[in-house]
Amino acid sequence: MSDAVRIKSVTEEAYDTKTFRFDWDAEARPGQFVMVWIPGVDEIPMSLSSTGPKEKSITVKNIGPATDALHKVKPGDVLRIRGPFGNGFDLSSKNILIIGGGVGTAAVMPAVVATGADTIIAARSDRDIILDDIAAENAENVWIATDDGSRGFHGNAVQLMREKVAEKRYDCVVACGPEVMLYFTYKACEELGIDCQLSLERYMKCGAGVCGCCAMDDMRICRDGPVFRRDQISKLTEFGVGKRDECGRMVKFR
């Protein structure tokens, strides 16, 4: 069953990314996601970029027909939301390092707000950095990494993570971003002996574990994830290798 929510505000985070805020009193944990129905277009999964008791938000990068339609939504317009779904992050560790890559930064931002933990935000360039203002208001330390060196550390999130881990002991790394970033984050944590929780992404239709489209090995990303611990990830043979398309066919990463 879906709920109708009215958009309160729309914020342009970057040239291709907007945040949509709305009142919704459903209980939600950092790391959970919702299914957003755009009437006449599609229903798509979106991570919650804020999980307040009353106000929630989604942060949307324009990458296709459904997200393009969302980008046309204005304050006062109504969307239909199902959820929240998924298991979210376990934020009980003492010293957490949070990493957001690209639009994946949206999924970890509620964890930043909840914990105030040290945070790395990474993107291709300065113009692709999002939600750093919210991180700066809440996190003890915020470090920026850009592939082209246009802002902050010149390099990727994993390279910067290795530098910060060498300076301070962290009990757990919490991350969301492109799968290549997550794969090498996992490998680095494995090498360094640090626990990690990674929010994974796959093609989703139902969001409730019924259709099986988001299967990875014997796990369903929507139901068993989207957040997975290091010990769970070690058993996922498809992680970092390939994903299934809308027809369920395996597509290898190049």
N, C-alpha and C positions, 0 to 999 in steps of 0.2 A: 504494500500500500504506500502511495506517495503522498507527500505533503506539499501544498502550495505555499511558496515563500515569495514575498515581495522585495525586490531589490531596493536597498536603502541608498547605496552609493556605489560609484564605479571609479576606481583609481587606475590611472595609467602608470604601470610599473616600469615599462620599457616600451620600445617602439612596436613590439609585437605581443605584449603581455599586459593583461588587465586583472585587477582584483575586484570581485563583486561581493559586497557585504549585504547580509540579510539577517533578520531576526528569526531564530528557530530554536526552540527550547529543548530539542532532543539532546540527550546526554551523549557527548562525543569525547574520545580520547585522542591525544596527539598520535598521528600516524594512521588514523582511520580515514576512510574515503566514503564518498556518496555517489549514487548514480543520478545524473542530472538529465532530465528529459527536456529537449528542445522540440516543442510540438511541430510536426511536419518535417522534421529533419532527422533526429536520431536521439538515442539515449547513451550517454557516455560516462565513464568513471572519472571522478575528479577528487584529488586529495583535498582535505580541508586545510586551508592555510591559517585559519584561526578556529579555536574550539571553545570559545567562551560559553558561559552558562546560558546566555541569551543570544548574543550576536555570533554568527559564524561567517566564514568567507571561503570562497574558492578563488584561486589565482590561475588564470587561463592563458596559455600561449596559443596564438593563432597558427594552427598547423594543418587545418583541413576544413571541410564543409561545416561540421558540427561546431567546432571552435570559432569559425568565422561567424556563424550565426549567433553564438554567444557574445561575441565582441560587438554585436549590434544592439544588444540588450541595454536599456537605459534605466535610470532610477525610476521606480514606480511600476516597472514591468514585473510580470509574475513568471516564475519558473516552478517546475515540479521536481521534488527531491525525494529519493529513497535512501534509507540507511539510518545511521552510519553503519558501514560494513568493515570487516577485518578486525585484526587483533591489536593493532597499535603498538607503540613502543613501551618497553619496560624501562622506566626512568629512575629505578631505585639505586643504581650504582652511585658511588660517592663522587668520583671524578669522571665526567663524561666529556668527550670531544664530539661536537656535532658538525657534520659536513653536508652542505647542500650544493649540488651541481646543477647549473642551468635552472630550468623550471622545477626540478626536484627540490630546490630550496623551499618551495611552498610547503611541501609535505613535512619538512623538519621544523618549520618555524614555530608551530605550537609547542614543540619540545624545547626550543630556545626560550620561549616565553615562560614555560612551566619551570624550567630549571635554572636559567641564567648561565648555562654552561658555556665554556669556550666554544667558539663557532668559526668554521671556515666556510666562506661562500666563494664558489668558483664558477667561472664561465669563460666563454671564448674570448670576450673582450669586455671593456668597460660598459659598452652600451647594452650588454646582455645581463649585467648584474641586476638582481631584483631583491627587494625586501631587506636590503642592508640597513635601511633606516630603522626598521623594527628590531633587527638584531642588535644594532648599536644601543637602542634604548633598554634592552633586556639582558644581553650577554655580558659577562665579565670582560671577555676579550673577543674581538671580531677581527679576523684576518681575511683579506681578499686575495684571490689568485686569478689571474687571467692568462690564457694561453699565449696571447700576443704581447703581454707585458704592458698593456695600456693602463693598467691600474694594479697597484699592490704587487704581490709576488709574481714574478715572470715564470710561469710554469703551471702545472695542473694541481688538482686538489690532493692527489696522493703524494706528490713530491713535497708539498707544503706540510701535509700531515706528518710525513717522516721527520721533517725538521722540528715540528712542535712536540712530537712524541719524544724526541731526543732531549728536549729541554724540560719536559714535565711528564710525570707518570700519570697516565690515564687508565682507568679501569675498563672503560668501554667506549667504542666508537659507534655513533648513531649516524646513519647516512642515507641519503636518497639522491639519485641523479642518473645519468646515462649508464647503461649496463656495463660498458667498458670501464667507467670510473669505479663502479661498485665491485666489479671483478677484481681489479687491482687493489682496491681498498681491502677486500677480503684477503687477498694473498699477502698484503703487507701486515695485516693484523695477525694472520696465521704465523708469519715469520717472526713478528715481534712479541707474540704471546699475549695479545690483547683481545678481549672479547669484542664482538661487534654485533650490531643489529642493522640489517639492511632492508630498506623498503623496495621491493621488486615490482616490476610492471610487466603485464602481459595483456593480450587482447581479451576484453571482457564483454559479455553480453548481458548476463543476468545479475552479477554481483553477489549472488547468494549461494554459489557452489553447486548449482544444478546443471548448467549446460556443459561444463567441462572445457570450455574454450580456452581458459587461462591455465590449463594444466601444465605443470613443469615436473617431469618424472611422475611421482605418485602424489604430488601436492597440487592443490588448487590455490592459486595466488589470492583469489578473492576471499576464500574461506579460511585456509590454513595460514595465509599471510594477511596483508602484503608484507608484513615485517617478519623476517626470519633471523634466528640466532646463528652464530658461527657454526655450531655443531650441526644444525639443520642444513645450512648451506653446503657443508662439506659432503653431504650425501646427494646433492643435486647435480647430476651429470650434464644437464642441459643448461645450467647457469653459465653465462659467458660464451656459450657455444651457438645457440640458436633459439628461435621462438616460433610459435605456431601462428599462422595467419587466420583470417576470419573463417576459413574453411577447415581449419585444424591441421593443415599441412605444415611440416617443419621447414622453417626457412633459416638457413645457416647465416651467422654473422660473417661479413666479409672482413 
